[in-house]
Amino acid sequence: MSDWIKAARLRTLPLSLSGIIMGAFIAKWRLYGEGGIWDWKIFALAILVTLLYQILSNYANDYGDGVKGTDAKRINEAESRAVASGKITAKQMKNAVILFSVLSFIATVALLYTAFIPDYMNEFYIFIGLGVASILAAIGYTVGKKPYGYMGLGDIFVFIFFGLVSVCGSYFLFTKSFSWDILLPGMAIGMMSMAVLNLNNMRDIESDRLSGKNSFALRIGFKNAMIYEMILLQLPLILILIFLGVNGFIQAQNYYVFIVMILLFPLAKLRRKIMTVKEPKELDPFLKQVGIMTFAMAVLTAIGLNFFN
């Protein structure tokens, strides 16, 4: 059981939850202002679906890299995977991917049934398609003849699914509407998620080169990937600030809502530490730290909007 828990990579879960928390509690704040109802059942099911997607993605990643031999060339032993190490066979992991695909789909249907039935049938079918796309994206990063993670497209998919789909989709589940300003926090979470993936690819840049995994970091080189990382870690709080600004909080002088801006200081310190790294393997501890920062950004934004407003 411990090998399965390790393969699930629990440290990645806060990152996947960040988009749901951000979208759901922005919806809660907006519904409160409009006299609407915020449903805890939708939130609980959305959390369950997200956790299942993330575990599915991690198992599929372990399986895909394992059967392709990518993990066998991994320099950082701390990131050795279950299939590559032989702790879990490829067949067992493939079965786990199938199982979690089914569980993810069932949970998705339950979530969408709760959110949309019986009054929003068109939205129900659209989101079913989006759910299937999310499951396929979770698997397709490393699995298949042409996995998009091996073509340097992982960053784009992470931005779309961890950012825009997660935040905007969860917001829509509650409000049954779309507002352009929700794209701002969606992009913020998406960029933070890209920052985690880029750190991961920078860390594995040499092993990926040997195995033929052409990540975006490998394509642009370590130095440019570091510049890219700094940009990804700089922009999200600016986007959150713009979101709060366009919603009138500056004019209203409701400064408690800006509690999320305290992250300016730890993020600045984190960027400085990352910039000093010379050896790719030394980047590993920062993956968890950026994931926690992303989670903190979502939670502090939620607190600012719903408890200090």
C-alpha positions as CSV (number, residue, x, y, z in Angstrom):
1,M,0.0,0.0,0.0
2,S,2.8,2.4,0.8
3,D,4.2,2.1,-2.7
4,W,0.8,3.1,-4.1
5,I,0.6,6.1,-1.8
6,K,4.1,7.2,-2.9
7,A,3.1,6.7,-6.6
8,A,0.1,8.9,-6.0
9,R,2.5,11.7,-5.1
10,L,0.4,13.4,-2.4
11,R,2.6,16.5,-2.5
12,T,1.0,17.4,-5.8
13,L,-2.5,17.5,-4.4
14,P,-2.5,21.1,-3.0
15,L,-1.6,22.4,-6.4
16,S,-4.6,20.6,-8.0
17,L,-7.0,21.8,-5.3
18,S,-5.9,25.5,-5.8
19,G,-8.0,26.1,-8.9
20,I,-11.1,24.6,-7.4
21,I,-10.8,26.7,-4.2
22,M,-10.1,29.8,-6.2
23,G,-13.1,29.4,-8.6
24,A,-15.5,28.1,-5.9
25,F,-15.0,30.9,-3.4
26,I,-15.0,33.6,-6.0
27,A,-18.4,32.2,-7.0
28,K,-19.4,32.2,-3.3
29,W,-18.5,35.9,-2.9
30,R,-20.3,36.8,-6.1
31,L,-23.4,34.8,-5.3
32,Y,-23.5,36.4,-1.8
33,G,-23.6,39.8,-3.4
34,E,-26.4,38.8,-5.7
35,G,-28.4,36.9,-3.1
36,G,-27.7,33.5,-4.7
37,I,-27.1,30.1,-3.1
38,W,-23.7,28.4,-2.8
39,D,-24.0,24.7,-2.6
40,W,-21.5,22.8,-0.3
41,K,-22.3,19.5,-2.1
42,I,-21.0,20.9,-5.4
43,F,-17.8,22.0,-3.6
44,A,-17.2,18.6,-1.9
45,L,-17.8,16.7,-5.2
46,A,-15.5,19.1,-7.1
47,I,-12.8,18.4,-4.6
48,L,-13.3,14.7,-5.0
49,V,-13.2,14.9,-8.7
50,T,-10.0,17.0,-8.7
51,L,-8.2,14.6,-6.3
52,L,-9.2,11.6,-8.5
53,Y,-7.9,13.5,-11.7
54,Q,-4.6,14.3,-10.0
55,I,-4.0,10.7,-8.7
56,L,-5.0,9.4,-12.2
57,S,-2.5,11.8,-13.8
58,N,0.3,10.8,-11.4
59,Y,-0.3,7.0,-12.0
60,A,-0.5,7.6,-15.7
61,N,2.8,9.6,-15.6
62,D,4.5,6.8,-13.6
63,Y,3.2,4.2,-16.1
64,G,4.0,6.2,-19.2
65,D,7.5,7.2,-18.2
66,G,8.2,3.7,-16.8
67,V,7.3,1.7,-19.9
68,K,9.2,4.2,-22.1
69,G,12.3,3.9,-19.9
70,T,12.4,7.6,-19.0
71,D,12.5,7.1,-15.3
72,A,15.3,4.6,-15.6
73,K,17.5,7.4,-16.7
74,R,16.3,9.8,-14.0
75,I,19.2,11.4,-12.2
76,N,17.4,12.3,-9.0
77,E,16.8,9.1,-7.1
78,A,14.2,10.8,-4.9
79,E,12.0,11.0,-8.0
80,S,12.4,7.4,-9.0
81,R,9.0,6.0,-9.9
82,A,7.2,2.8,-8.9
83,V,7.1,1.1,-12.3
84,A,10.7,2.0,-13.1
85,S,11.9,0.7,-9.7
86,G,9.9,-2.5,-10.0
87,K,7.9,-1.9,-6.9
88,I,4.7,-1.9,-9.0
89,T,4.5,-3.8,-12.3
90,A,3.6,-2.0,-15.5
91,K,0.4,-4.2,-15.7
92,Q,-0.6,-3.3,-12.2
93,M,-0.1,0.4,-12.9
94,K,-2.0,0.2,-16.1
95,N,-4.9,-1.4,-14.3
96,A,-4.8,1.4,-11.7
97,V,-4.9,4.0,-14.5
98,I,-8.0,2.2,-15.9
99,L,-9.6,2.0,-12.5
100,F,-9.1,5.7,-11.7
101,S,-10.3,6.7,-15.1
102,V,-13.6,5.0,-14.4
103,L,-13.8,6.4,-10.9
104,S,-13.0,9.9,-12.2
105,F,-15.7,9.6,-14.8
106,I,-18.3,8.4,-12.2
107,A,-17.4,11.2,-9.8
108,T,-17.6,13.7,-12.7
109,V,-21.1,12.6,-13.6
110,A,-22.2,12.8,-10.0
111,L,-20.8,16.3,-9.7
112,L,-22.4,17.5,-12.9
113,Y,-25.7,15.8,-12.0
114,T,-25.7,17.7,-8.7
115,A,-24.8,21.0,-10.3
116,F,-26.9,21.0,-13.5
117,I,-29.8,18.5,-13.4
118,P,-32.7,19.1,-14.2
119,D,-32.5,22.8,-15.2
120,Y,-29.3,23.0,-17.2
121,M,-29.2,20.0,-19.5
122,N,-27.1,21.7,-22.3
123,E,-24.5,22.7,-19.7
124,F,-24.5,19.1,-18.3
125,Y,-23.6,17.6,-21.7
126,I,-20.9,20.3,-22.4
127,F,-19.3,19.6,-19.0
128,I,-19.4,15.9,-19.6
129,G,-17.3,16.5,-22.7
130,L,-15.0,18.7,-20.7
131,G,-14.6,16.0,-18.0
132,V,-13.7,13.4,-20.6
133,A,-11.2,15.8,-22.1
134,S,-9.7,16.3,-18.6
135,I,-9.4,12.5,-18.1
136,L,-7.7,12.1,-21.5
137,A,-5.4,15.0,-20.8
138,A,-4.4,13.4,-17.5
139,I,-3.5,10.2,-19.2
140,G,-2.0,11.7,-22.4
141,Y,0.9,13.5,-20.8
142,T,3.1,10.5,-20.9
143,V,1.0,7.6,-22.2
144,G,0.5,6.7,-25.9
145,K,2.6,6.8,-29.1
146,K,2.7,10.6,-29.1
147,P,2.3,11.9,-25.5
148,Y,2.1,15.7,-25.5
149,G,4.5,15.9,-22.5
150,Y,7.3,14.5,-24.8
151,M,6.6,17.1,-27.4
152,G,7.0,20.1,-25.1
153,L,3.3,20.8,-24.9
154,G,2.9,20.1,-21.2
155,D,3.0,23.7,-20.2
156,I,0.1,24.6,-22.4
157,F,-2.1,21.8,-21.2
158,V,-1.3,22.6,-17.5
159,F,-2.2,26.2,-18.1
160,I,-5.5,25.2,-19.7
161,F,-6.6,22.4,-17.3
162,F,-5.0,23.4,-14.0
163,G,-5.8,27.1,-14.6
164,L,-8.6,28.1,-16.9
165,V,-10.7,24.9,-16.8
166,S,-10.3,24.4,-13.0
167,V,-11.0,28.0,-12.0
168,C,-13.5,29.1,-14.6
169,G,-15.2,25.7,-14.7
170,S,-15.7,25.5,-10.9
171,Y,-16.9,29.1,-10.9
172,F,-19.5,28.1,-13.5
173,L,-20.7,25.1,-11.6
174,F,-22.0,27.5,-8.9
175,T,-23.1,30.6,-10.8
176,K,-24.2,28.9,-14.1
177,S,-22.7,32.0,-15.8
178,F,-19.4,33.2,-17.1
179,S,-17.7,36.6,-16.4
180,W,-14.6,37.7,-18.3
181,D,-12.8,38.7,-15.1
182,I,-12.7,35.1,-13.8
183,L,-10.0,34.6,-16.5
184,L,-7.6,36.7,-14.4
185,P,-7.4,34.3,-11.4
186,G,-7.7,31.4,-13.8
187,M,-4.5,32.6,-15.6
188,A,-2.8,33.2,-12.2
189,I,-3.4,29.6,-11.0
190,G,-2.4,28.4,-14.5
191,M,0.9,30.2,-14.4
192,M,1.7,29.0,-10.9
193,S,1.0,25.4,-12.1
194,M,3.2,26.0,-15.1
195,A,5.9,27.1,-12.8
196,V,5.8,23.8,-10.9
197,L,5.9,21.8,-14.2
198,N,8.8,23.9,-15.5
199,L,10.8,23.4,-12.3
200,N,10.2,19.7,-12.6
201,N,11.4,19.7,-16.2
202,M,14.4,21.9,-15.4
203,R,15.3,19.4,-12.6
204,D,15.0,16.4,-15.1
205,I,16.5,18.2,-18.1
206,E,19.5,15.9,-18.4
207,S,17.6,12.7,-18.0
208,D,15.0,13.9,-20.4
209,R,17.7,14.7,-22.9
210,L,18.9,11.1,-22.7
211,S,15.4,9.6,-23.0
212,G,14.1,11.8,-25.8
213,K,11.5,13.6,-23.7
214,N,11.6,17.0,-25.3
215,S,10.0,19.1,-22.6
216,F,9.7,22.9,-23.1
217,A,12.6,23.4,-20.6
218,L,14.8,21.2,-22.6
219,R,13.8,22.9,-25.9
220,I,14.7,26.4,-24.7
221,G,17.7,25.4,-22.4
222,F,18.3,25.7,-18.7
223,K,19.2,29.4,-18.7
224,N,16.1,30.5,-20.7
225,A,13.9,28.1,-18.6
226,M,15.1,29.9,-15.5
227,I,14.1,33.3,-17.0
228,Y,10.7,31.7,-18.0
229,E,10.3,30.5,-14.4
230,M,10.9,34.0,-13.0
231,I,8.2,35.4,-15.3
232,L,5.7,32.6,-14.3
233,L,6.3,33.4,-10.6
234,Q,6.1,37.2,-11.1
235,L,2.8,37.5,-13.0
236,P,0.2,35.7,-10.9
237,L,-0.1,38.2,-8.0
238,I,-0.3,41.0,-10.6
239,L,-3.3,39.2,-12.2
240,I,-5.0,38.8,-8.8
241,L,-4.4,42.5,-8.1
242,I,-6.0,43.4,-11.4
243,F,-8.9,41.2,-10.6
244,L,-9.5,42.9,-7.3
245,G,-9.0,46.3,-8.9
246,V,-11.6,45.8,-11.6
247,N,-14.1,44.6,-9.0
248,G,-13.8,48.0,-7.2
249,F,-12.0,47.1,-4.0
250,I,-9.4,49.8,-4.4
251,Q,-12.0,52.5,-4.9
252,A,-14.0,51.1,-1.9
253,Q,-10.8,51.2,0.2
254,N,-11.6,47.7,1.4
255,Y,-7.9,46.9,1.9
256,Y,-8.4,43.7,3.9
257,V,-9.4,42.0,0.7
258,F,-5.8,42.4,-0.4
259,I,-4.5,40.0,2.2
260,V,-3.3,37.7,-0.6
261,M,-0.6,40.4,-1.4
262,I,1.4,39.3,1.7
263,L,2.7,36.5,-0.6
264,L,4.7,39.2,-2.4
265,F,7.5,38.7,0.2
266,P,7.8,34.9,0.4
267,L,7.5,34.7,-3.4
268,A,10.3,37.2,-3.9
269,K,12.5,35.3,-1.5
270,L,11.6,32.0,-3.3
271,R,12.5,33.5,-6.7
272,R,15.9,34.7,-5.4
273,K,16.6,31.2,-4.0
274,I,15.7,29.5,-7.3
275,M,17.9,31.9,-9.3
276,T,20.9,30.8,-7.3
277,V,20.6,27.2,-8.3
278,K,23.3,25.9,-10.6
279,E,22.7,22.2,-10.6
280,P,19.3,20.9,-11.9
281,K,18.9,18.3,-9.1
282,E,18.9,21.1,-6.5
283,L,15.5,22.4,-7.8
284,D,13.6,19.4,-6.3
285,P,12.7,21.1,-2.9
286,F,11.2,24.1,-4.7
287,L,8.5,22.1,-6.4
288,K,6.6,21.6,-3.1
289,Q,7.2,25.2,-2.1
290,V,5.7,26.6,-5.3
291,G,2.8,24.2,-4.9
292,I,2.2,25.5,-1.4
293,M,2.4,29.1,-2.6
294,T,-0.2,28.4,-5.2
295,F,-2.5,26.8,-2.6
296,A,-1.9,29.8,-0.2
297,M,-2.8,32.2,-3.1
298,A,-6.1,30.5,-3.6
299,V,-6.9,30.3,0.1
300,L,-6.0,33.9,0.9
301,T,-8.0,35.2,-2.0
302,A,-11.0,33.1,-0.8
303,I,-10.5,34.5,2.7
304,G,-10.2,38.1,1.6
305,L,-13.3,38.0,-0.5
306,N,-15.6,36.0,1.8
307,F,-14.5,36.9,5.3
308,F,-12.9,40.3,5.1
309,N,-15.3,41.8,2.6
